Amino acid sequence: MEELLITYNLEPKTSSGILLIALGAPEYGDMAANLAASIRYNDPEISIHLVHTDKSISHLSPLHRALFTSFALCPEEYYTRKAVSQPPATGHQPTLEYIKAKTHIYDLTPFDETLFLDADMYILPATRMSSVMSQLSSVCHYTIENRGYADLSKPIEELDPHYCNWVNICDVKKHYDTTGRFYHLHSEFIFFKRNEKNKMFFDTVSEVYDTRPLRWQEFDGGVPDEYAFDIATALMAHYPHQDPYIAIYWHGMDGRRDWNKDVIRHYIGFSLGGNFIPEWLTQKMTAYKQLYKKKLGLPNLFNVGPKRRWNVKRRGM
């Protein structure tokens, strides 16, 4: 199957495709390659664009690089900023915030129709991602994974201030005087088309992330991107096409489920997010990697441990 890999082009072939981001540590490049292999297993022609830093992919072999159809260095301004302390601001200091790049995916994609995926997941073998994108394209111009929403039109005393992990939703209602829906979003899966409405939404996401007017729960040493997506969604009334909508299984939220009867039937892939990967899931991951690398003629795929082992910012979480 090696011939299949080396026939890939280095430019996007279509106006639709998958966007992945791997910034900073080489482990993110490893995860992106593993994910790309899982996508290629059942969809060898789909375009996969990787946004990266030099360090994150410099170690990848030509065969691993061939899993992607195109590459782009991430502009430095998309992952650095003069950080502002928790409100009220007390100072500024330059900082790396790689997660910030997710608020710029509208600018980073080369496609007219994009499915952004976090790198720390695998697509299941039966899933054809071009079919997933085609189905979404037929019913919406934008969607994001979510587990429902809190209605900010309710009186503030009826709202749960702890509904969201990242920000107090009562603060959102008061600060912005909004009556929109505050969604419980997962930014690991975002589909969008290039149009003015989506551009305005992503511009708002970036603005909220950069200005961060409300106190936030720290994540990975900084501000979680979902802080900005959550607030912008409520402000712009820019809602997912369906609620709830979960395409990717995550053991941390969905619990342990029967793999054959539930996970394979109801999800298109599974996430390795979080600081802990249980042994039973590690065994599944190892088996899938063997399947993918054999079909694609790869010498190896990568063993990446839980983030707390190699990302110092995750060790206190």
Protein Blocks (a to p, Z undefined) as FASTA:
>chain_A
ZZmmmmpcfbdfbfbdcddddehjfklmmmmmmmmmmmmmmomkbccdddddfklmmmpc
fklmmmpmbdcdddfklmgccdddddddfbdcddddfklmmmmmmmmpcbfbdcdddfkb
cddfklcfklmmmmmmmmocbdcddebjadfkbcfklpcfklpmkbcfklmmmmnopabd
cddddfkbccddddfklmmmmmmmmmmmmnomaccddeehiacfklmmmmmmmmnopacf
bdcddfbdcfklnopadfklmmmmmpcbdcfedjbdcfklmmmmmmmmmmmmmmnopabd
cddddfklmmmklmmZZ
